[in-house]
Amino acid sequence: MNNILWVEDQPDQGIKRIIETLRSMHPEFIVKLETDAETAVSLLNKKSYDLVILDVRLMPDKGPVPDEARTKGKTILQELRSGTIGGETRRDVPCIIFSAIINQKDKIEIMEVSPPPLAYFEKPVALRDFLDVIRRHLGGGR
């Protein structure tokens, strides 16, 4: 089984379709969709994942939008790479960034994290390209 954590604050029909496609084509892929950044960090503290798909902008469900929410996914990625999540070194957790257009500076910072994400996709995404990156990493030839 391959465990995938997808962190996305506003999963639209396109994202739900991608998840359904993954599940139907690859029943060995277990995809957990999490809409809350803090809950996602808690999950990362408790369990190992074979792949993390991160949105960069993770807005809270209610209330004002703090500045740090605009790049919360980037913060989660940096924490994963520094080993601060769960107190364990998890620098090797593969990540894919899947986000709406953000500024070029943030995109460069994300891609310079070591090790860098497997890929950076801007929404909307070409389904085939996105699935190809996941399959190449986790296996599955369909």
For each residue, the residues with C-beta under 8 A, 3 or more apart:
1: 28 29 30
2: 26 28 29 30 50 51 138 139
3: 30 32 47 48 49 50 51
4: 22 29 30 31 32 49 50 51 52 53 134 138
5: 32 34 40 43 44 49 51 52 53
6: 11 15 19 31 32 33 34 52 53 98
7: 34 35 37 40 52 53 54 55 58 73 76
8: 11 15 33 34 35 53 55 98
9: 35 36 37 55 57 58 59 61
10: 35 59
11: 6 8 15 16 33 35
12: 15 16
13: 16 17
14: 17 18 123 124 125
15: 6 8 11 12 18 19 33
16: 11 12 13 19 20
17: 13 14 20 21 127
18: 14 15 21 22 125 127 130 131
19: 6 15 16 22 23 31 33
20: 16 17 23 24
21: 17 18 24 25 127 131
22: 4 18 19 25 26 29 31 131 134
23: 19 20 26 27 29 31
24: 20 21 27
25: 21 22 131 140 142
26: 2 22 23 29 135 138 140 142
27: 23 24
28: 1 2 140
29: 1 2 4 22 23 26 134 138 140
30: 1 2 3 4
31: 4 6 19 22 23
32: 3 4 5 6 43
33: 6 8 11 15 19
34: 5 6 7 8 39 40 43
35: 7 8 9 10 11 39 61
36: 9 39 40 58 61
37: 7 9 40 41 58 69 72 73 76
38: 41 42
39: 34 35 36 42 43
40: 5 7 34 36 37 43 44 58 76
41: 37 38 44 45 76 79 85
42: 38 39 45 46
43: 5 32 34 39 40 46 47
44: 5 40 41 47 49 52 76 80 85 86 90 93
45: 41 42 85 86
46: 42 43 86
47: 3 43 44
48: 3 90 93
49: 3 4 5 44 52 93
50: 2 3 4 94 138
51: 2 3 4 5 93 94 95 96 118 134 137 138
52: 4 5 6 7 44 49 76 80 93 94 95 96
53: 4 5 6 7 8 95 96 97 98
54: 7 73 76 77 95 96 97 98 99 117
55: 7 8 9 58 73 97 98 99 100
56: 70 71 72 73 74 97 99 100 102 106 110
57: 9 69 70 71 72 73 99 100 102
58: 7 9 36 37 40 55 69 72 73 76
59: 9 10 65 69
60: 63 65 66 69
61: 9 35 36
62:
63: 60
64:
65: 59 60 69 70
66: 60 69
67: 70
68: 71 72 75
69: 37 57 58 59 60 65 66 72
70: 56 57 65 67
71: 56 57 68 74 75 102 106
72: 37 56 57 58 68 69 75 76
73: 7 37 54 55 56 57 58 76 77 97 99
74: 56 71 77 78 106 109 110
75: 68 71 72 78 79
76: 7 37 40 41 44 52 54 58 72 73 79 80 85
77: 54 73 74 80 81 95 97 110 113 117
78: 74 75 81 82 113
79: 41 75 76 82 84 85
80: 44 52 76 77 83 85 90 91 93 95
81: 77 78 91 113 114 115
82: 78 79 91
83: 80 87 88 89 90 91
84: 79 87
85: 41 44 45 76 79 80 88 90
86: 44 45 46 90
87: 83 84
88: 83 85
89: 83
90: 44 48 80 83 85 86 93
91: 80 81 82 83 114 115
92: 115
93: 44 48 49 51 52 80 90
94: 50 51 52 117 118 137
95: 51 52 53 54 77 80 117 118
96: 51 52 53 54 117 118 119 120 121 130 133 134
97: 53 54 55 56 73 77 110 117 119 120 121
98: 6 8 53 54 55 121 123 125 130
99: 54 55 56 57 73 102 120 121 122 123
100: 55 56 57 122 123
101: 122 123
102: 56 57 71 99 106 107
103: 106 107
104: 107 108
105: 108 109
106: 56 71 74 102 103 109 110
107: 102 103 104 110 111 120
108: 104 105 111 112
109: 74 105 106 112 113
110: 56 74 77 97 106 107 113 116 117 120
111: 107 108 116 117 120
112: 108 109 116
113: 77 78 81 109 110 116 117
114: 81 91
115: 81 91 92
116: 110 111 112 113
117: 54 77 94 95 96 97 110 111 113 120
118: 51 94 95 96 133 137
119: 96 97 133
120: 96 97 99 107 110 111 117
121: 96 97 98 99 125 129 130
122: 99 100 101 125
123: 14 98 99 100 101
124: 14
125: 14 18 98 121 122 129 130
126: 129 130
127: 17 18 21 130 131
128: 131 132
129: 121 125 126 132 133
130: 18 96 98 121 125 126 127 133 134
131: 18 21 22 25 127 128 134 135
132: 128 129 135 136
133: 96 118 119 129 130 136 137
134: 4 22 29 51 96 130 131 137 138
135: 26 131 132 138 139 140 141 142
136: 132 133
137: 51 94 118 133 134
138: 2 4 26 29 50 51 134 135
139: 2 135
140: 25 26 28 29 135
141: 135
142: 25 26 135
